[in-house]
């Protein structure tokens, strides 16, 4: 009997030890995204884990195209991670059935009046494309962005170009000079639908801003004269040899960005997030951003104005329904969401100039060099008045990208392409 009691005691002690060990084990939160870039996300995860030792973040960061291919496959197989990075509009709407509403979670994190912490324009974009009557948030923004073109000062100097092009004809001429000097004049990752749509939208913001903004919100106005005019300019990017040969099979990330960083590209359409290169490179031209300048898409005709500012939410986060399968994982995921947006995670991202803060009051903690501060402050000012830059309906988004690619390939006229987008948009609006 004594032996039995002794063994039972040892067994109970072992069970209690195992239980205590299990209880002390960190809860793992899985996170997938294309942004922030892997080194920045690793530092963000480390900062969050330091603040919350009971949480472990398993982060997977991939280039844009590979990431969205991966989450589409995960959605189909029911294996989405706990947190997914999302742009607003079409991408969020595509995954909305798999996402938890975030309104109550936001109220728990920041109080009942939590919306005051975000600019109204960012909140509007976060819900872009929601079904009529659905006012819930399925993603919340971490960072914001402004779209623009960037140029390499070294490439311009070698090609004998004194300043960014002021109009479209100058853009064509400057690209020819850059090609002659051995550079890719204007890199377009035409295999990345998002960047095709964004370049088109920068053009359409000049030819018909009102209808562009209406179209983003679901209006079937893609065949309006101004939208057709923008499609014709898009066509000229290919017929007048502005973009590089093979552009339609090229990727903006990682290929285009890497070539631009390596000094082989004269101009490229990116945005405020290019400032993150200051913390990803030892090249002084990038580390200080002294080798680069930015400008908006040039005026389509001499004497005209460059494209108005487009921007808004860069990346937001959605909590998937998979996270809710475990109360412990769901609770930890909510904590990670808050830290990514307004806590230790976002502070790391801002300190590495990953992009512009979405949460009011957040800013880089260390002083910036005069040149970087000027760039950063300009972006903050531009963001305050930026026009939205996302299409809400995923079907329309994909249709526009496919038809722009067809125009670039010469298999569709701009007229036929815009009529095709219009037909799909009208059908979607009628649903």
N, C-alpha and C positions, 0 to 999 in steps of 0.2 A: 504493500500500500504506500509506504514511504517513497519507494522508487517511482511508483506511478505519479505521486504528487510532485516529486522533484522533476520528472520528465514533463509533466503538464506545466509546471512553472516555467521551465526552460522554453517550452513551446509557446507559452503565452508571451514571454519576454521577447522571443524571436518575432512573433507576429506583431507585437507592439512596435518593435524596432523597424520592421518592414513597413508598417503603416506610417510611422513617423517619417521614414525616408521618402515614401511615396507622396506624403502630404507636402514635404519640403521641395519636391521636384518642381522645377519651373513649368509653367503652362506654355506650350508652344503655339504661337500665332503664325500662320502661314500668310505670306504677302507676295503678290506678283505685280510687276509693273514694268513699264519702259522707262520711267522717270521717277525719282532722280536717278542719275547714272550710278552704276554699281559701287564705285568708291565712296560716293556721297551717301548712298543708302546704307552701306556698311557702317559708316561713321554715325549716321542717324540711329541705326538699330542699336549700336553700342551705347549711345547716350541714353536711349530709352531703357535699355536693359539695366544700365547703371542706376537709373532713377527707380526702376521697378525690378529688383532682383528675382522676383517670383515669376517673371515673364521672359520668355525666349522668343526672338523673332527669326523665323526661317524665311529669308527674303530671296526672291528670284527676280533678277532684273535682266531683261533682254532688249535688243534693239526694237524699234517701233513695230516694224512689219512682222518680225518673228514673235513678238509678244502677243499681238492680236490674233495671229494664227494659233498660238498656244492656248489662249483663253477660249477661243471659239471651239477648239477641240475639247477642252475641259468642260465647257458648258454642255456640249453634246453628250459627254460621258458622265455628267453629274459629279465631276471632281474639281470644281472650282476651289481655289484657296479661300481663306477666311476674309482677306482684304484684297481688293483689286483696284489698281490705279485706272482712272477713267478720265478722258476728256468729256466735256459736257455735250449735250445734244445727241447726235446719232449714236455715238458709242455707248453712252449711258443708257439710252432707250433700248438698244439691242440686248442689254443684259438686265434691264429693269425687272423682268419676271424672276430673276435669280437673286435679287437684292432685297435687303431689309429696309423699310422706311426708317429714316434717321431723325425725324423731328423730335421724338421723345428722348432719343439718345443725346441729341444736341442740347436739349433743355437740361438734362441731367449733368452734362459737362460744363455748360456755360450759363445756366440759369434760364428762366422762362423768357427773358428778353434777349435770347442768344443771337437773334438775327442782327442786332445792332453792331455786332462785331465784324460784319462783312458788308462791303459796299452793295447797295441795292442791285447794281448791274450784275455783280457776281452771283447774287442769289437768283436773279432772273435767269441767268445762263445755266445755273445748276439744275433748274427745272425745265430747261428748254426741251420741248418735244413731249412733255407729259400728256397723257390723254386728257381730254376736256373734263374739267371737274376734279382732276387729281392734283392737289396742291402739295403733296408730300415731296420730301427730298430723298432721293435715292443715292446721291453722291453729295459730298461736301468738299468745297475747294480747299486745297492746301496752298497752291501758288497760282499766280496770275501771269499773263504774258502780253506782249505787244508784238505784232508781226511787222517785219520790215526786211529790207535787203541789206546784206553786209558786203563789204568789199575789202580786198587785201591792198593795203597801201604800197607794199613792195611790188606787187604785180602791176598796179597802176603806174608806179614810177618807171618800171622797166618798159612798159608799153607806151610811155609818154603821155599818160592821161593825168590831167591836173586835178580833176574833181569828178565826183559822181555825175552820171548823165542827168541832164535836166529835162530831157524829153525822150520819146521813144526812138526817134531817128538817131539821137546821140547814143542811146543804148546799143542800137544795131552797129553803129560805127565803132564804139568802144569795144564791143565784143570782137569785132574783126581785128582791131589793134592787139587785143590780148591774145587772140589765136596766133597772130603773126609773131608775137613775142614768146610763144611756146606754152601758153596757159590754156586751160579750159575757160572760155570767156564767161559763161553764165551756166552754172551747173543746175540741172533740174533732175531730181529723182522721180521721174515720171512713172515708175513702178509703184510709187507710194501715193495712193489716192488722196490722202489728206493733203499732201503738199501740192498736188495738182489743183485740188479745189481751192486751196488757200491762195495760190498765185492767181487763179481765175477771179477769186473774190476781191483781191487787191485791184485788179483791173476793173471789175464791175462796180467797185466803190467809186470809181471815177465816172463811169458811163451811166449808172443808174442806181445810186445808193439807196433810194427809197424802196425800189422794187427788190433789191438785194436783201435788205433787212426784212421785208415782208416775206420773201421766199424762205429765209432762214426759219421763220416762224410758221411755215406751212402753206403760204399762199401760192397758188399756181400761176406764177407770173414769169416763168422762165422764157417764154417766147416774146416778151416785150422787146421793143426796139433797142433799149439800152442793154439788155441782157444779150441780145444777138450781137450787138456791137462789141461787147466784151469777148464773146466767143470768137469773133473775127480777129481781134487782137491776139487772143490765145493762139489761133492758127498761125499768125505771123511769127510767133516765137519759133516756130518750126520752119516755115517757108523762108524766112529771112535769116535763118541760121543763128538765132540768138542762143538757143539751148544747144547743148553738145550733141553730136551724133550718138545714137543709141540711148537717148534720154528716156525713152518709154520703158526700157528694161532696167533702168538704173534705180538705185535706192538712195533716198536722201540721208538715211541713217542705216548702217554706219558709213557707207561708202562716201557720200558727198561731204559729210562733215569731216571725215578723216582726210580727204583730199584737200579740203579748204584749210584745215589745220596744218597740213604738210606744205602749204604754199603753192599748190598746183592749180588753184582755182582763183579766178579774178573776182567773181560775184556769185552770190547764192542767196536764195530766199530762206531765211531763218527767223530769228526774233530775239527777244530779250534774254532768252535762256542761253544764248551764246556766251554770255558773261561767265558762265560756269567754267569755261575753259581756263580762266585765270587760276583755278585751283587744280587743274588736271594736267598741266604742262609745265615743263621747265624752260620752254622756249620763251625768252623775254618778250617777244612780240605778242604772245598769247598771255603769258603770266601777268603782264601789265595792260594788255589789250591795246598797246600803243601801235601795233601793226595793223589795226583794223578800224574801219569806220562804218557807220550805218546811214541809210537813207531810205525813204519811202519810194515805192514804185513810181518811176518818173512820169511826168505829164505825157499824155498820149499825143499831144500836138504842141508845137512851139507856142510859148506864151501861156500855156495852160498850167494847172496846178497838179502837184504830185497827189497820189492817192491819200485820202483821209485815213486817219488812224483806225486800224482794226485790232481788237484785242479782247481780253477777258480771262476766263478761267484757263489755266494751263493744265494743271492736273488736280483731280479730286479723288476721293477714296469712297468706295462702296463696301459695305459689309455684306457678304453673301449669306444666304440662308444656310449654307453648310456650317458656318460659325455657330449658328444657333442650336445645332444638334447637341452641343455640350455646354451646359451652363458656365463651366469654368472657362472654356475657350471664348465663349461669347462675352463674358465679363472682361477678360484680358484684351479681347479685340477692341472693345469700346475704349479702354485705356489707351491702347496704341493709337487708335484714331485721333483721340484728343491730343496726344503728344506729337503726332505727325503734323497737326494743323496749328496748334498754338503753344506747344511745349518744347521739350528738349530736342525732338526730332526736327521740327521746323527751324529751330535756332541754328542747328548745324547746317541745314540746307541754306539758310540765308547767309551764314558766315562764309559759305563756299559759293555765294552768288549763284545758286542753282537757278533761281528766277525771282519774281517779285512776290511779296507776301500777299496772301488773300485775307489773313486775319488782321484786323486793325491793331496798330500799335507795335507790331513785330517789325524789326529792322536788324541789319547786321550789327553785331556787338563790337566789332573792331573798326577803327577809322579806315576809310578807303583813301587810296592815293587820289590826287586831284583829278586825273583823267578818268579813273574808274568812278569816282563820285559824280563827276559831270554826266557820264553815261547813265549811271544808276538813277540820278535825280531826274534826268530827262525822261527816262522810261516811266518813273512814278508819275510825273506830270502828264505824260501822254496817256497812261492808263486811265487817268481820271476822266478823260473825255473820249475814250476809245469807243468805236462802234462795235457791236457784237461780231464775232467771226466764226460762228459755228452753225451748222445746219441741223435742225432738230430731228428730222425724220431719217432713220437709217436707210430706208429704201431709196429715198430721193438722193441722199448723200452718195450712195453707191452708184446710182444711175448717172448722176452728174460726173463722177470720176470716170466711169466707163466711157461715157460719151466724149469727155474731154480727151481721153486717150485715143479714141477713134478719130477725132479731129486731128490730133497730133500725128497720127499714123497716116492720115490722108484717106481713110476709108469712109469717112462721113464728112459732109459739109457742115459748117457751123449751123446753117438753117435746119438741117435734118437732125443734128445733135440736140439743139435746143427744143425742137418739136418733140423729140423723144423724151427729154426730161420733163417737158410740160405735160405730156400725156400721163406719165407716171405720177407726177405731182398732183394733177387733177384727180386721178383715181384715189390717191392717198387722202386728199382733202375731203373726198366724198365719203370716206369710211367713217 
